Amino acid sequence: MILTAAAVQTVVAPRIFLPLCLGLAVLLIGALTRIWLWWQFGLPAGIGPGALPLIALGGLLNDAVVALYLLAPLAL
């Protein structure tokens, strides 16, 4: 049996759609939470807005790894 690209896409796309949406939701919730926590506790502690991009990048990488570990079995 020869699989065409269209046949593979119909099998793979639905399988990856849900984990992709959940992963994006995890990243968005993590980013919003991180910004809120910086606003509530970072500013009073003297951590200025210049540090926020570095904090956000580190948090994004951390959240991406966690999402990958949690959602990879769902995609497989």
N, CA, C, O and CB atoms as a CASP TS submission, in Angstrom:
PFRMAT TS
TARGET T0000
AUTHOR 0000-0000-0000
METHOD Language model
MODEL 1
PARENT N/A
ATOM      1  N   MET     1       0.838  -1.174   0.000  1.00  0.00           N
ATOM      2  CA  MET     1       0.000   0.000   0.000  1.00  0.00           C
ATOM      3  C   MET     1       0.884   1.237   0.000  1.00  0.00           C
ATOM      4  O   MET     1       1.783   1.358   0.832  1.00  0.00           O
ATOM      5  CB  MET     1      -0.954  -0.002   1.209  1.00  0.00           C
ATOM      6  N   ILE     2       0.636   2.148  -0.919  1.00  0.00           N
ATOM      7  CA  ILE     2       1.414   3.382  -1.033  1.00  0.00           C
ATOM      8  C   ILE     2       0.605   4.520  -0.421  1.00  0.00           C
ATOM      9  O   ILE     2      -0.545   4.755  -0.792  1.00  0.00           O
ATOM     10  CB  ILE     2       1.777   3.691  -2.528  1.00  0.00           C
ATOM     11  N   LEU     3       1.227   5.219   0.520  1.00  0.00           N
ATOM     12  CA  LEU     3       0.559   6.349   1.161  1.00  0.00           C
ATOM     13  C   LEU     3       0.926   7.629   0.431  1.00  0.00           C
ATOM     14  O   LEU     3       2.104   7.893   0.187  1.00  0.00           O
ATOM     15  CB  LEU     3       0.941   6.447   2.659  1.00  0.00           C
ATOM     16  N   THR     4      -0.061   8.412   0.086  1.00  0.00           N
ATOM     17  CA  THR     4       0.188   9.704  -0.535  1.00  0.00           C
ATOM     18  C   THR     4       0.297  10.764   0.558  1.00  0.00           C
ATOM     19  O   THR     4      -0.035  10.514   1.717  1.00  0.00           O
ATOM     20  CB  THR     4      -0.935  10.062  -1.550  1.00  0.00           C
ATOM     21  N   ALA     5       0.759  11.933   0.177  1.00  0.00           N
ATOM     22  CA  ALA     5       0.905  13.028   1.143  1.00  0.00           C
ATOM     23  C   ALA     5      -0.445  13.427   1.720  1.00  0.00           C
ATOM     24  O   ALA     5      -0.537  13.755   2.903  1.00  0.00           O
ATOM     25  CB  ALA     5       1.574  14.244   0.485  1.00  0.00           C
ATOM     26  N   ALA     6      -1.485  13.403   0.911  1.00  0.00           N
ATOM     27  CA  ALA     6      -2.824  13.760   1.394  1.00  0.00           C
ATOM     28  C   ALA     6      -3.320  12.747   2.418  1.00  0.00           C
ATOM     29  O   ALA     6      -3.958  13.120   3.402  1.00  0.00           O
ATOM     30  CB  ALA     6      -3.815  13.852   0.222  1.00  0.00           C
ATOM     31  N   ALA     7      -3.031  11.474   2.192  1.00  0.00           N
ATOM     32  CA  ALA     7      -3.463  10.442   3.135  1.00  0.00           C
ATOM     33  C   ALA     7      -2.732  10.583   4.467  1.00  0.00           C
ATOM     34  O   ALA     7      -3.335  10.427   5.529  1.00  0.00           O
ATOM     35  CB  ALA     7      -3.224   9.044   2.546  1.00  0.00           C
ATOM     36  N   VAL     8      -1.457  10.872   4.411  1.00  0.00           N
ATOM     37  CA  VAL     8      -0.688  11.057   5.646  1.00  0.00           C
ATOM     38  C   VAL     8      -1.180  12.292   6.380  1.00  0.00           C
ATOM     39  O   VAL     8      -1.284  12.277   7.607  1.00  0.00           O
ATOM     40  CB  VAL     8       0.824  11.178   5.345  1.00  0.00           C
ATOM     41  N   GLN     9      -1.481  13.350   5.660  1.00  0.00           N
ATOM     42  CA  GLN     9      -1.932  14.588   6.285  1.00  0.00           C
ATOM     43  C   GLN     9      -3.276  14.396   6.989  1.00  0.00           C
ATOM     44  O   GLN     9      -3.505  14.977   8.050  1.00  0.00           O
ATOM     45  CB  GLN     9      -2.039  15.701   5.241  1.00  0.00           C
ATOM     46  N   THR    10      -4.150  13.601   6.418  1.00  0.00           N
ATOM     47  CA  THR    10      -5.440  13.387   7.073  1.00  0.00           C
ATOM     48  C   THR    10      -5.298  12.571   8.351  1.00  0.00           C
ATOM     49  O   THR    10      -6.144  12.672   9.240  1.00  0.00           O
ATOM     50  CB  THR    10      -6.402  12.692   6.122  1.00  0.00           C
ATOM     51  N   VAL    11      -4.256  11.771   8.462  1.00  0.00           N
ATOM     52  CA  VAL    11      -4.033  10.985   9.672  1.00  0.00           C
ATOM     53  C   VAL    11      -3.263  11.786  10.714  1.00  0.00           C
ATOM     54  O   VAL    11      -3.578  11.720  11.902  1.00  0.00           O
ATOM     55  CB  VAL    11      -3.282   9.698   9.339  1.00  0.00           C
ATOM     56  N   VAL    12      -2.270  12.531  10.286  1.00  0.00           N
ATOM     57  CA  VAL    12      -1.386  13.228  11.221  1.00  0.00           C
ATOM     58  C   VAL    12      -2.000  14.519  11.734  1.00  0.00           C
ATOM     59  O   VAL    12      -1.880  14.809  12.925  1.00  0.00           O
ATOM     60  CB  VAL    12      -0.056  13.526  10.561  1.00  0.00           C
ATOM     61  N   ALA    13      -2.641  15.291  10.904  1.00  0.00           N
ATOM     62  CA  ALA    13      -3.143  16.599  11.306  1.00  0.00           C
ATOM     63  C   ALA    13      -4.115  16.534  12.489  1.00  0.00           C
ATOM     64  O   ALA    13      -3.944  17.298  13.439  1.00  0.00           O
ATOM     65  CB  ALA    13      -3.821  17.259  10.134  1.00  0.00           C
ATOM     66  N   PRO    14      -5.120  15.663  12.474  1.00  0.00           N
ATOM     67  CA  PRO    14      -6.013  15.619  13.638  1.00  0.00           C
ATOM     68  C   PRO    14      -5.301  15.158  14.912  1.00  0.00           C
ATOM     69  O   PRO    14      -5.670  15.558  16.017  1.00  0.00           O
ATOM     70  CB  PRO    14      -7.187  14.697  13.352  1.00  0.00           C
ATOM     71  N   ARG    15      -4.294  14.329  14.753  1.00  0.00           N
ATOM     72  CA  ARG    15      -3.580  13.823  15.921  1.00  0.00           C
ATOM     73  C   ARG    15      -2.757  14.928  16.575  1.00  0.00           C
ATOM     74  O   ARG    15      -2.607  14.945  17.796  1.00  0.00           O
ATOM     75  CB  ARG    15      -2.674  12.650  15.528  1.00  0.00           C
ATOM     76  N   ILE    16      -2.235  15.830  15.794  1.00  0.00           N
ATOM     77  CA  ILE    16      -1.357  16.868  16.326  1.00  0.00           C
ATOM     78  C   ILE    16      -2.115  18.143  16.666  1.00  0.00           C
ATOM     79  O   ILE    16      -1.598  18.985  17.400  1.00  0.00           O
ATOM     80  CB  ILE    16      -0.258  17.176  15.334  1.00  0.00           C
ATOM     81  N   PHE    17      -3.327  18.304  16.148  1.00  0.00           N
ATOM     82  CA  PHE    17      -4.073  19.543  16.359  1.00  0.00           C
ATOM     83  C   PHE    17      -4.356  19.796  17.837  1.00  0.00           C
ATOM     84  O   PHE    17      -4.102  20.900  18.321  1.00  0.00           O
ATOM     85  CB  PHE    17      -5.379  19.501  15.586  1.00  0.00           C
ATOM     86  N   LEU    18      -4.866  18.826  18.556  1.00  0.00           N
ATOM     87  CA  LEU    18      -5.191  18.997  19.973  1.00  0.00           C
ATOM     88  C   LEU    18      -3.949  19.268  20.828  1.00  0.00           C
ATOM     89  O   LEU    18      -3.966  20.210  21.621  1.00  0.00           O
ATOM     90  CB  LEU    18      -5.908  17.761  20.492  1.00  0.00           C
ATOM     91  N   PRO    19      -2.869  18.479  20.701  1.00  0.00           N
ATOM     92  CA  PRO    19      -1.671  18.806  21.489  1.00  0.00           C
ATOM     93  C   PRO    19      -1.094  20.179  21.149  1.00  0.00           C
ATOM     94  O   PRO    19      -0.582  20.875  22.026  1.00  0.00           O
ATOM     95  CB  PRO    19      -0.607  17.747  21.273  1.00  0.00           C
ATOM     96  N   LEU    20      -1.176  20.565  19.886  1.00  0.00           N
ATOM     97  CA  LEU    20      -0.677  21.880  19.495  1.00  0.00           C
ATOM     98  C   LEU    20      -1.482  22.988  20.154  1.00  0.00           C
ATOM     99  O   LEU    20      -0.911  23.948  20.671  1.00  0.00           O
ATOM    100  CB  LEU    20      -0.715  22.035  17.977  1.00  0.00           C
ATOM    101  N   CYS    21      -2.797  22.862  20.139  1.00  0.00           N
ATOM    102  CA  CYS    21      -3.650  23.866  20.790  1.00  0.00           C
ATOM    103  C   CYS    21      -3.414  23.903  22.300  1.00  0.00           C
ATOM    104  O   CYS    21      -3.332  24.979  22.894  1.00  0.00           O
ATOM    105  CB  CYS    21      -5.132  23.575  20.500  1.00  0.00           C
ATOM    106  N   LEU    22      -3.305  22.730  22.913  1.00  0.00           N
ATOM    107  CA  LEU    22      -3.036  22.686  24.352  1.00  0.00           C
ATOM    108  C   LEU    22      -1.660  23.268  24.687  1.00  0.00           C
ATOM    109  O   LEU    22      -1.503  23.962  25.692  1.00  0.00           O
ATOM    110  CB  LEU    22      -3.130  21.247  24.861  1.00  0.00           C
ATOM    111  N   GLY    23      -0.674  22.983  23.846  1.00  0.00           N
ATOM    112  CA  GLY    23       0.659  23.532  24.069  1.00  0.00           C
ATOM    113  C   GLY    23       0.679  25.044  23.958  1.00  0.00           C
ATOM    114  O   GLY    23       1.320  25.719  24.764  1.00  0.00           O
ATOM    115  N   LEU    24      -0.016  25.582  22.967  1.00  0.00           N
ATOM    116  CA  LEU    24      -0.093  27.041  22.834  1.00  0.00           C
ATOM    117  C   LEU    24      -0.826  27.664  24.024  1.00  0.00           C
ATOM    118  O   LEU    24      -0.464  28.749  24.479  1.00  0.00           O
ATOM    119  CB  LEU    24      -0.801  27.424  21.519  1.00  0.00           C
ATOM    120  N   ALA    25      -1.848  26.981  24.523  1.00  0.00           N
ATOM    121  CA  ALA    25      -2.559  27.474  25.702  1.00  0.00           C
ATOM    122  C   ALA    25      -1.644  27.486  26.926  1.00  0.00           C
ATOM    123  O   ALA    25      -1.676  28.427  27.719  1.00  0.00           O
ATOM    124  CB  ALA    25      -3.800  26.613  25.977  1.00  0.00           C
ATOM    125  N   VAL    26      -0.835  26.445  27.077  1.00  0.00           N
ATOM    126  CA  VAL    26       0.119  26.386  28.197  1.00  0.00           C
ATOM    127  C   VAL    26       1.110  27.546  28.100  1.00  0.00           C
ATOM    128  O   VAL    26       1.400  28.197  29.104  1.00  0.00           O
ATOM    129  CB  VAL    26       0.880  25.024  28.207  1.00  0.00           C
ATOM    130  N   LEU    27       1.631  27.808  26.901  1.00  0.00           N
ATOM    131  CA  LEU    27       2.585  28.897  26.725  1.00  0.00           C
ATOM    132  C   LEU    27       1.951  30.264  26.997  1.00  0.00           C
ATOM    133  O   LEU    27       2.572  31.129  27.614  1.00  0.00           O
ATOM    134  CB  LEU    27       3.157  28.862  25.314  1.00  0.00           C
ATOM    135  N   LEU    28       0.727  30.450  26.540  1.00  0.00           N
ATOM    136  CA  LEU    28       0.044  31.727  26.753  1.00  0.00           C
ATOM    137  C   LEU    28      -0.275  31.951  28.222  1.00  0.00           C
ATOM    138  O   LEU    28      -0.050  33.040  28.750  1.00  0.00           O
ATOM    139  CB  LEU    28      -1.236  31.785  25.932  1.00  0.00           C
ATOM    140  N   ILE    29      -0.799  30.923  28.884  1.00  0.00           N
ATOM    141  CA  ILE    29      -1.110  31.051  30.314  1.00  0.00           C
ATOM    142  C   ILE    29       0.165  31.281  31.130  1.00  0.00           C
ATOM    143  O   ILE    29       0.170  32.086  32.061  1.00  0.00           O
ATOM    144  CB  ILE    29      -1.845  29.789  30.822  1.00  0.00           C
ATOM    145  N   GLY    30       1.237  30.578  30.783  1.00  0.00           N
ATOM    146  CA  GLY    30       2.512  30.774  31.480  1.00  0.00           C
ATOM    147  C   GLY    30       3.060  32.182  31.299  1.00  0.00           C
ATOM    148  O   GLY    30       3.563  32.781  32.249  1.00  0.00           O
ATOM    149  N   ALA    31       2.964  32.713  30.079  1.00  0.00           N
ATOM    150  CA  ALA    31       3.461  34.067  29.815  1.00  0.00           C
ATOM    151  C   ALA    31       2.648  35.108  30.579  1.00  0.00           C
ATOM    152  O   ALA    31       3.210  36.019  31.187  1.00  0.00           O
ATOM    153  CB  ALA    31       3.421  34.369  28.310  1.00  0.00           C
ATOM    154  N   LEU    32       1.324  34.969  30.544  1.00  0.00           N
ATOM    155  CA  LEU    32       0.480  35.930  31.264  1.00  0.00           C
ATOM    156  C   LEU    32       0.694  35.851  32.772  1.00  0.00           C
ATOM    157  O   LEU    32       0.724  36.875  33.454  1.00  0.00           O
ATOM    158  CB  LEU    32      -0.993  35.685  30.939  1.00  0.00           C
ATOM    159  N   THR    33       0.841  34.642  33.285  1.00  0.00           N
ATOM    160  CA  THR    33       1.102  34.478  34.718  1.00  0.00           C
ATOM    161  C   THR    33       2.444  35.070  35.112  1.00  0.00           C
ATOM    162  O   THR    33       2.564  35.715  36.154  1.00  0.00           O
ATOM    163  CB  THR    33       1.056  33.005  35.100  1.00  0.00           C
ATOM    164  N   ARG    34       3.457  34.850  34.273  1.00  0.00           N
ATOM    165  CA  ARG    34       4.783  35.373  34.567  1.00  0.00           C
ATOM    166  C   ARG    34       4.793  36.893  34.580  1.00  0.00           C
ATOM    167  O   ARG    34       5.420  37.506  35.444  1.00  0.00           O
ATOM    168  CB  ARG    34       5.787  34.856  33.556  1.00  0.00           C
ATOM    169  N   ILE    35       4.094  37.507  33.616  1.00  0.00           N
ATOM    170  CA  ILE    35       4.026  38.974  33.572  1.00  0.00           C
ATOM    171  C   ILE    35       3.272  39.500  34.785  1.00  0.00           C
ATOM    172  O   ILE    35       3.684  40.490  35.390  1.00  0.00           O
ATOM    173  CB  ILE    35       3.346  39.454  32.266  1.00  0.00           C
ATOM    174  N   TRP    36       2.175  38.851  35.143  1.00  0.00           N
ATOM    175  CA  TRP    36       1.419  39.283  36.310  1.00  0.00           C
ATOM    176  C   TRP    36       2.263  39.154  37.579  1.00  0.00           C
ATOM    177  O   TRP    36       2.255  40.059  38.413  1.00  0.00           O
ATOM    178  CB  TRP    36       0.127  38.465  36.442  1.00  0.00           C
ATOM    179  N   LEU    37       2.978  38.065  37.736  1.00  0.00           N
ATOM    180  CA  LEU    37       3.824  37.889  38.927  1.00  0.00           C
ATOM    181  C   LEU    37       4.936  38.929  38.974  1.00  0.00           C
ATOM    182  O   LEU    37       5.276  39.427  40.047  1.00  0.00           O
ATOM    183  CB  LEU    37       4.430  36.478  38.950  1.00  0.00           C
ATOM    184  N   TRP    38       5.507  39.261  37.811  1.00  0.00           N
ATOM    185  CA  TRP    38       6.533  40.307  37.784  1.00  0.00           C
ATOM    186  C   TRP    38       5.916  41.639  38.199  1.00  0.00           C
ATOM    187  O   TRP    38       6.533  42.399  38.945  1.00  0.00           O
ATOM    188  CB  TRP    38       7.176  40.418  36.373  1.00  0.00           C
ATOM    189  N   TRP    39       4.711  41.928  37.724  1.00  0.00           N
ATOM    190  CA  TRP    39       4.039  43.182  38.038  1.00  0.00           C
ATOM    191  C   TRP    39       3.749  43.276  39.540  1.00  0.00           C
ATOM    192  O   TRP    39       3.911  44.336  40.144  1.00  0.00           O
ATOM    193  CB  TRP    39       2.733  43.309  37.229  1.00  0.00           C
ATOM    194  N   GLN    40       3.319  42.161  40.137  1.00  0.00           N
ATOM    195  CA  GLN    40       2.945  42.161  41.544  1.00  0.00           C
ATOM    196  C   GLN    40       4.149  42.130  42.490  1.00  0.00           C
ATOM    197  O   GLN    40       4.147  42.788  43.530  1.00  0.00           O
ATOM    198  CB  GLN    40       2.055  40.982  41.825  1.00  0.00           C
ATOM    199  N   PHE    41       5.175  41.361  42.121  1.00  0.00           N
ATOM    200  CA  PHE    41       6.272  41.150  43.059  1.00  0.00           C
ATOM    201  C   PHE    41       7.615  41.643  42.546  1.00  0.00           C
ATOM    202  O   PHE    41       8.473  42.013  43.347  1.00  0.00           O
ATOM    203  CB  PHE    41       6.376  39.703  43.388  1.00  0.00           C
ATOM    204  N   GLY    42       7.820  41.659  41.242  1.00  0.00           N
ATOM    205  CA  GLY    42       9.106  42.074  40.695  1.00  0.00           C
ATOM    206  C   GLY    42       9.331  43.567  40.777  1.00  0.00           C
ATOM    207  O   GLY    42      10.412  44.016  41.156  1.00  0.00           O
ATOM    208  N   LEU    43       8.323  44.336  40.426  1.00  0.00           N
ATOM    209  CA  LEU    43       8.461  45.790  40.497  1.00  0.00           C
ATOM    210  C   LEU    43       8.727  46.276  41.918  1.00  0.00           C
ATOM    211  O   LEU    43       9.638  47.077  42.122  1.00  0.00           O
ATOM    212  CB  LEU    43       7.213  46.458  39.956  1.00  0.00           C
ATOM    213  N   PRO    44       7.954  45.813  42.916  1.00  0.00           N
ATOM    214  CA  PRO    44       8.271  46.249  44.283  1.00  0.00           C
ATOM    215  C   PRO    44       9.643  45.766  44.764  1.00  0.00           C
ATOM    216  O   PRO    44      10.242  46.386  45.643  1.00  0.00           O
ATOM    217  CB  PRO    44       7.202  45.753  45.237  1.00  0.00           C
ATOM    218  N   ALA    45      10.138  44.675  44.201  1.00  0.00           N
ATOM    219  CA  ALA    45      11.444  44.157  44.613  1.00  0.00           C
ATOM    220  C   ALA    45      12.582  44.862  43.891  1.00  0.00           C
ATOM    221  O   ALA    45      13.751  44.605  44.177  1.00  0.00           O
ATOM    222  CB  ALA    45      11.521  42.657  44.357  1.00  0.00           C
ATOM    223  N   GLY    46      12.250  45.750  42.955  1.00  0.00           N
ATOM    224  CA  GLY    46      13.287  46.509  42.259  1.00  0.00           C
ATOM    225  C   GLY    46      13.763  45.871  40.971  1.00  0.00           C
ATOM    226  O   GLY    46      14.808  46.261  40.449  1.00  0.00           O
ATOM    227  N   ILE    47      13.035  44.907  40.443  1.00  0.00           N
ATOM    228  CA  ILE    47      13.391  44.293  39.164  1.00  0.00           C
ATOM    229  C   ILE    47      12.680  45.097  38.079  1.00  0.00           C
ATOM    230  O   ILE    47      11.457  45.040  37.952  1.00  0.00           O
ATOM    231  CB  ILE    47      12.989  42.753  39.112  1.00  0.00           C
ATOM    232  N   GLY    48      13.447  45.835  37.313  1.00  0.00           N
ATOM    233  CA  GLY    48      12.887  46.769  36.351  1.00  0.00           C
ATOM    234  C   GLY    48      12.384  46.114  35.079  1.00  0.00           C
ATOM    235  O   GLY    48      12.558  44.914  34.868  1.00  0.00           O
ATOM    236  N   PRO    49      11.753  46.926  34.230  1.00  0.00           N
ATOM    237  CA  PRO    49      11.217  46.410  32.965  1.00  0.00           C
ATOM    238  C   PRO    49      12.295  45.901  32.012  1.00  0.00           C
ATOM    239  O   PRO    49      11.989  45.127  31.105  1.00  0.00           O
ATOM    240  CB  PRO    49      10.418  47.485  32.280  1.00  0.00           C
ATOM    241  N   GLY    50      13.532  46.312  32.191  1.00  0.00           N
ATOM    242  CA  GLY    50      14.616  45.833  31.339  1.00  0.00           C
ATOM    243  C   GLY    50      14.902  44.351  31.530  1.00  0.00           C
ATOM    244  O   GLY    50      15.429  43.701  30.627  1.00  0.00           O
ATOM    245  N   ALA    51      14.565  43.816  32.683  1.00  0.00           N
ATOM    246  CA  ALA    51      14.793  42.399  32.962  1.00  0.00           C
ATOM    247  C   ALA    51      13.649  41.519  32.477  1.00  0.00           C
ATOM    248  O   ALA    51      13.787  40.298  32.410  1.00  0.00           O
ATOM    249  CB  ALA    51      14.998  42.192  34.446  1.00  0.00           C
ATOM    250  N   LEU    52      12.527  42.131  32.141  1.00  0.00           N
ATOM    251  CA  LEU    52      11.348  41.348  31.758  1.00  0.00           C
ATOM    252  C   LEU    52      11.560  40.502  30.507  1.00  0.00           C
ATOM    253  O   LEU    52      11.122  39.351  30.504  1.00  0.00           O
ATOM    254  CB  LEU    52      10.181  42.268  31.539  1.00  0.00           C
ATOM    255  N   PRO    53      12.206  40.992  29.436  1.00  0.00           N
ATOM    256  CA  PRO    53      12.416  40.105  28.276  1.00  0.00           C
ATOM    257  C   PRO    53      13.237  38.866  28.610  1.00  0.00           C
ATOM    258  O   PRO    53      12.939  37.783  28.105  1.00  0.00           O
ATOM    259  CB  PRO    53      13.102  40.867  27.163  1.00  0.00           C
ATOM    260  N   LEU    54      14.248  38.994  29.435  1.00  0.00           N
ATOM    261  CA  LEU    54      15.059  37.840  29.822  1.00  0.00           C
ATOM    262  C   LEU    54      14.245  36.864  30.681  1.00  0.00           C
ATOM    263  O   LEU    54      14.339  35.648  30.512  1.00  0.00           O
ATOM    264  CB  LEU    54      16.317  38.300  30.585  1.00  0.00           C
ATOM    265  N   ILE    55      13.458  37.404  31.588  1.00  0.00           N
ATOM    266  CA  ILE    55      12.591  36.566  32.420  1.00  0.00           C
ATOM    267  C   ILE    55      11.572  35.839  31.549  1.00  0.00           C
ATOM    268  O   ILE    55      11.332  34.645  31.725  1.00  0.00           O
ATOM    269  CB  ILE    55      11.871  37.416  33.495  1.00  0.00           C
ATOM    270  N   ALA    56      10.975  36.571  30.605  1.00  0.00           N
ATOM    271  CA  ALA    56       9.962  35.979  29.729  1.00  0.00           C
ATOM    272  C   ALA    56      10.566  34.900  28.837  1.00  0.00           C
ATOM    273  O   ALA    56       9.941  33.862  28.623  1.00  0.00           O
ATOM    274  CB  ALA    56       9.303  37.062  28.867  1.00  0.00           C
ATOM    275  N   LEU    57      11.761  35.123  28.319  1.00  0.00           N
ATOM    276  CA  LEU    57      12.411  34.130  27.459  1.00  0.00           C
ATOM    277  C   LEU    57      12.745  32.859  28.237  1.00  0.00           C
ATOM    278  O   LEU    57      12.505  31.752  27.756  1.00  0.00           O
ATOM    279  CB  LEU    57      13.686  34.715  26.836  1.00  0.00           C
ATOM    280  N   GLY    58      13.291  33.014  29.421  1.00  0.00           N
ATOM    281  CA  GLY    58      13.589  31.846  30.252  1.00  0.00           C
ATOM    282  C   GLY    58      12.337  31.076  30.625  1.00  0.00           C
ATOM    283  O   GLY    58      12.335  29.845  30.611  1.00  0.00           O
ATOM    284  N   GLY    59      11.283  31.785  30.954  1.00  0.00           N
ATOM    285  CA  GLY    59      10.023  31.134  31.284  1.00  0.00           C
ATOM    286  C   GLY    59       9.392  30.447  30.084  1.00  0.00           C
ATOM    287  O   GLY    59       8.818  29.366  30.213  1.00  0.00           O
ATOM    288  N   LEU    60       9.498  31.075  28.911  1.00  0.00           N
ATOM    289  CA  LEU    60       8.958  30.475  27.692  1.00  0.00           C
ATOM    290  C   LEU    60       9.663  29.165  27.370  1.00  0.00           C
ATOM    291  O   LEU    60       9.015  28.183  27.007  1.00  0.00           O
ATOM    292  CB  LEU    60       9.089  31.446  26.514  1.00  0.00           C
ATOM    293  N   LEU    61      10.968  29.145  27.499  1.00  0.00           N
ATOM    294  CA  LEU    61      11.715  27.910  27.261  1.00  0.00           C
ATOM    295  C   LEU    61      11.327  26.827  28.265  1.00  0.00           C
ATOM    296  O   LEU    61      11.156  25.663  27.902  1.00  0.00           O
ATOM    297  CB  LEU    61      13.223  28.178  27.334  1.00  0.00           C
ATOM    298  N   ASN    62      11.191  27.217  29.514  1.00  0.00           N
ATOM    299  CA  ASN    62      10.795  26.261  30.547  1.00  0.00           C
ATOM    300  C   ASN    62       9.399  25.712  30.268  1.00  0.00           C
ATOM    301  O   ASN    62       9.174  24.505  30.358  1.00  0.00           O
ATOM    302  CB  ASN    62      10.839  26.920  31.936  1.00  0.00           C
ATOM    303  N   ASP    63       8.471  26.589  29.935  1.00  0.00           N
ATOM    304  CA  ASP    63       7.103  26.143  29.646  1.00  0.00           C
ATOM    305  C   ASP    63       7.046  25.267  28.399  1.00  0.00           C
ATOM    306  O   ASP    63       6.256  24.325  28.344  1.00  0.00           O
ATOM    307  CB  ASP    63       6.182  27.348  29.472  1.00  0.00           C
ATOM    308  N   ALA    64       7.875  25.566  27.398  1.00  0.00           N
ATOM    309  CA  ALA    64       7.890  24.760  26.172  1.00  0.00           C
ATOM    310  C   ALA    64       8.368  23.335  26.457  1.00  0.00           C
ATOM    311  O   ALA    64       7.826  22.373  25.914  1.00  0.00           O
ATOM    312  CB  ALA    64       8.791  25.417  25.109  1.00  0.00           C
ATOM    313  N   VAL    65       9.381  23.207  27.305  1.00  0.00           N
ATOM    314  CA  VAL    65       9.884  21.868  27.652  1.00  0.00           C
ATOM    315  C   VAL    65       8.835  21.095  28.448  1.00  0.00           C
ATOM    316  O   VAL    65       8.611  19.912  28.193  1.00  0.00           O
ATOM    317  CB  VAL    65      11.200  21.972  28.464  1.00  0.00           C
ATOM    318  N   VAL    66       8.202  21.749  29.397  1.00  0.00           N
ATOM    319  CA  VAL    66       7.160  21.090  30.189  1.00  0.00           C
ATOM    320  C   VAL    66       5.999  20.661  29.296  1.00  0.00           C
ATOM    321  O   VAL    66       5.501  19.543  29.420  1.00  0.00           O
ATOM    322  CB  VAL    66       6.656  22.025  31.308  1.00  0.00           C
ATOM    323  N   ALA    67       5.565  21.550  28.395  1.00  0.00           N
ATOM    324  CA  ALA    67       4.469  21.217  27.489  1.00  0.00           C
ATOM    325  C   ALA    67       4.847  20.053  26.582  1.00  0.00           C
ATOM    326  O   ALA    67       4.017  19.189  26.297  1.00  0.00           O
ATOM    327  CB  ALA    67       4.080  22.435  26.649  1.00  0.00           C
ATOM    328  N   LEU    68       6.094  20.027  26.129  1.00  0.00           N
ATOM    329  CA  LEU    68       6.544  18.939  25.271  1.00  0.00           C
ATOM    330  C   LEU    68       6.504  17.604  26.006  1.00  0.00           C
ATOM    331  O   LEU    68       6.047  16.603  25.457  1.00  0.00           O
ATOM    332  CB  LEU    68       7.955  19.215  24.762  1.00  0.00           C
ATOM    333  N   TYR    69       6.982  17.591  27.247  1.00  0.00           N
ATOM    334  CA  TYR    69       6.954  16.355  28.021  1.00  0.00           C
ATOM    335  C   TYR    69       5.526  15.900  28.307  1.00  0.00           C
ATOM    336  O   TYR    69       5.239  14.704  28.267  1.00  0.00           O
ATOM    337  CB  TYR    69       7.711  16.537  29.327  1.00  0.00           C
ATOM    338  N   LEU    70       4.637  16.833  28.593  1.00  0.00           N
ATOM    339  CA  LEU    70       3.264  16.463  28.935  1.00  0.00           C
ATOM    340  C   LEU    70       2.432  16.076  27.722  1.00  0.00           C
ATOM    341  O   LEU    70       1.571  15.203  27.825  1.00  0.00           O
ATOM    342  CB  LEU    70       2.595  17.600  29.655  1.00  0.00           C
ATOM    343  N   LEU    71       2.670  16.705  26.572  1.00  0.00           N
ATOM    344  CA  LEU    71       1.789  16.525  25.427  1.00  0.00           C
ATOM    345  C   LEU    71       2.335  15.585  24.373  1.00  0.00           C
ATOM    346  O   LEU    71       1.588  15.183  23.480  1.00  0.00           O
ATOM    347  CB  LEU    71       1.510  17.836  24.807  1.00  0.00           C
ATOM    348  N   ALA    72       3.602  15.218  24.437  1.00  0.00           N
ATOM    349  CA  ALA    72       4.162  14.292  23.451  1.00  0.00           C
ATOM    350  C   ALA    72       3.450  12.940  23.460  1.00  0.00           C
ATOM    351  O   ALA    72       3.171  12.407  22.385  1.00  0.00           O
ATOM    352  CB  ALA    72       5.646  14.092  23.712  1.00  0.00           C
ATOM    353  N   PRO    73       3.144  12.361  24.622  1.00  0.00           N
ATOM    354  CA  PRO    73       2.408  11.085  24.582  1.00  0.00           C
ATOM    355  C   PRO    73       1.031  11.219  23.943  1.00  0.00           C
ATOM    356  O   PRO    73       0.551  10.283  23.304  1.00  0.00           O
ATOM    357  CB  PRO    73       2.257  10.529  25.985  1.00  0.00           C
ATOM    358  N   LEU    74       0.399  12.362  24.109  1.00  0.00           N
ATOM    359  CA  LEU    74      -0.909  12.568  23.495  1.00  0.00           C
ATOM    360  C   LEU    74      -0.790  12.618  21.970  1.00  0.00           C
ATOM    361  O   LEU    74      -1.668  12.126  21.263  1.00  0.00           O
ATOM    362  CB  LEU    74      -1.552  13.862  24.023  1.00  0.00           C
ATOM    363  N   ALA    75       0.282  13.205  21.470  1.00  0.00           N
ATOM    364  CA  ALA    75       0.484  13.297  20.031  1.00  0.00           C
ATOM    365  C   ALA    75       0.865  11.938  19.425  1.00  0.00           C
ATOM    366  O   ALA    75       0.545  11.647  18.272  1.00  0.00           O
ATOM    367  CB  ALA    75       1.566  14.334  19.721  1.00  0.00           C
ATOM    368  N   LEU    76       1.542  11.127  20.211  1.00  0.00           N
ATOM    369  CA  LEU    76       1.963   9.827  19.696  1.00  0.00           C
ATOM    370  C   LEU    76       0.828   8.830  19.774  1.00  0.00           C
ATOM    371  O   LEU    76       0.993   7.674  19.384  1.00  0.00           O
ATOM    372  CB  LEU    76       3.176   9.306  20.467  1.00  0.00           C
TER
END
